[in-house]
Amino acid sequence: MPRKPAKRSSKRGLKNKKFRSGSEVTVAEYLLMLGVAIKYETERIEYPVVATRKYTPDFLLPNGVYLEVKGWFKAHDRAKHLRIKEAHPHLDIRFVFDNPNKKLTKAPNGKTYAQWCERHGFLYCKLSDGIPEEWLQ
């Protein structure tokens, strides 16, 4: 089993590269520790809404898998990812959540981030458990 990434609070890492979240810094450092060549937010993927928009995935792995790192998974992000999946069903976008068991809403019987992913056919993992090795193959 791969080593778990250390928690980070800074949004800077990797030769002072600016990341959007501390969790993204953690994932970047973890992937590099494993010897995985990464590209951070180098791709722009169009997806349709009323007007065409562009999506910038957090990480593109050498095997073509996209990693989207989420602390919060807001309704507009979920809707966006469903539109992207519809427009680009061939893309393999996977989520890395700080907490996949977090509820989407405050409702007592509300669904979790993990349940949303399972319902919509997205793979996901918990950041503190590390990136699954098979995702890196």
C-alpha positions as CSV (number, residue, x, y, z in Angstrom):
1,M,0.0,0.0,0.0
2,P,1.4,3.4,-0.9
3,R,2.4,5.8,1.8
4,K,-0.2,8.4,2.8
5,P,0.4,12.0,1.9
6,A,1.3,14.4,4.7
7,K,-1.2,17.1,5.4
8,R,-0.3,20.6,4.1
9,S,-1.8,23.9,4.9
10,S,0.0,26.1,2.3
11,K,-1.3,26.5,-1.2
12,R,2.2,26.8,-2.6
13,G,4.5,23.9,-3.3
14,L,6.7,22.3,-6.0
15,K,9.1,25.2,-6.6
16,N,6.6,27.8,-5.4
17,K,4.0,26.8,-8.0
18,K,0.6,28.2,-7.1
19,F,-2.2,25.7,-6.4
20,R,-5.8,26.4,-5.7
21,S,-5.9,24.4,-2.5
22,G,-3.8,22.9,0.1
23,S,-5.3,19.5,-0.9
24,E,-4.0,20.0,-4.4
25,V,-0.5,20.6,-3.1
26,T,-0.7,17.4,-1.1
27,V,-1.8,15.4,-4.1
28,A,0.9,16.9,-6.3
29,E,3.7,16.2,-3.7
30,Y,2.3,12.6,-3.2
31,L,2.2,11.8,-6.9
32,L,5.7,13.2,-7.4
33,M,6.9,11.2,-4.3
34,L,5.6,8.1,-6.2
35,G,7.5,9.1,-9.3
36,V,4.4,9.9,-11.3
37,A,4.9,12.7,-13.9
38,I,2.1,15.2,-13.5
39,K,0.7,18.2,-15.3
40,Y,-1.2,20.6,-13.2
41,E,-4.1,22.5,-14.8
42,T,-2.6,22.3,-18.3
43,E,-5.8,21.1,-20.0
44,R,-8.9,23.1,-20.9
45,I,-11.9,20.9,-21.7
46,E,-15.0,22.5,-23.2
47,Y,-18.4,21.4,-21.9
48,P,-21.8,22.8,-23.0
49,V,-24.1,24.9,-20.9
50,V,-26.3,27.7,-22.3
51,A,-23.0,28.8,-23.7
52,T,-19.9,26.7,-24.1
53,R,-17.6,26.9,-21.1
54,K,-14.1,25.5,-20.4
55,Y,-13.1,23.2,-17.6
56,T,-9.6,23.0,-16.3
57,P,-8.9,19.6,-14.6
58,D,-6.6,19.7,-11.6
59,F,-4.2,16.9,-12.7
60,L,-3.6,14.9,-15.8
61,L,-1.8,11.7,-15.2
62,P,0.4,10.0,-17.8
63,N,-2.2,7.3,-18.4
64,G,-4.8,9.9,-19.4
65,V,-6.7,9.9,-16.1
66,Y,-7.8,13.3,-14.8
67,L,-7.9,13.9,-11.1
68,E,-10.2,16.5,-9.7
69,V,-9.4,17.4,-6.1
70,K,-12.3,18.6,-3.9
71,G,-12.6,19.7,-0.4
72,W,-16.1,21.2,-1.0
73,F,-18.3,19.7,-3.7
74,K,-20.9,22.4,-4.4
75,A,-24.1,21.9,-6.5
76,H,-22.7,24.0,-9.4
77,D,-19.6,21.7,-9.5
78,R,-21.7,18.6,-9.5
79,A,-23.9,19.9,-12.4
80,K,-20.8,21.0,-14.3
81,H,-19.3,17.5,-14.0
82,L,-22.5,15.9,-15.2
83,R,-22.4,18.1,-18.3
84,I,-18.8,17.4,-18.9
85,K,-19.4,13.6,-18.7
86,E,-22.3,14.0,-21.1
87,A,-20.3,16.0,-23.6
88,H,-17.1,13.9,-23.2
89,P,-18.0,10.4,-22.1
90,H,-14.6,9.1,-23.1
91,L,-12.8,11.2,-20.5
92,D,-11.8,9.4,-17.3
93,I,-12.3,12.0,-14.6
94,R,-11.8,10.8,-11.0
95,F,-12.3,12.6,-7.7
96,V,-10.0,13.0,-4.8
97,F,-12.1,14.1,-1.8
98,D,-10.9,15.4,1.6
99,N,-13.9,13.5,2.9
100,P,-16.0,11.4,0.6
101,N,-18.5,10.8,3.4
102,K,-19.4,14.5,3.7
103,K,-23.1,15.2,3.0
104,L,-24.1,17.1,-0.1
105,T,-26.8,18.9,2.0
106,K,-27.6,19.3,5.7
107,A,-30.6,17.0,5.4
108,P,-30.4,14.1,7.8
109,N,-30.9,11.6,5.0
110,G,-28.8,13.5,2.5
111,K,-26.5,11.8,0.1
112,T,-22.7,11.9,0.5
113,Y,-20.1,12.9,-2.0
114,A,-19.2,9.2,-2.4
115,Q,-22.9,8.2,-3.1
116,W,-23.2,10.9,-5.7
117,C,-20.1,9.6,-7.5
118,E,-21.4,6.0,-7.4
119,R,-24.7,7.1,-8.7
120,H,-23.2,8.9,-11.6
121,G,-20.3,6.5,-12.5
122,F,-17.3,8.5,-11.2
123,L,-14.5,6.8,-9.3
124,Y,-13.3,8.6,-6.1
125,C,-10.9,8.2,-3.2
126,K,-10.2,9.8,0.1
127,L,-7.1,12.0,0.1
128,S,-5.8,10.8,3.4
129,D,-5.9,7.2,2.2
130,G,-3.7,8.1,-0.8
131,I,-4.3,7.7,-4.5
132,P,-5.1,4.1,-5.4
133,E,-2.1,2.5,-7.1
134,E,-4.3,1.1,-9.9
135,W,-5.2,4.7,-10.8
136,L,-1.5,5.3,-11.6
137,Q,-1.0,2.3,-13.9
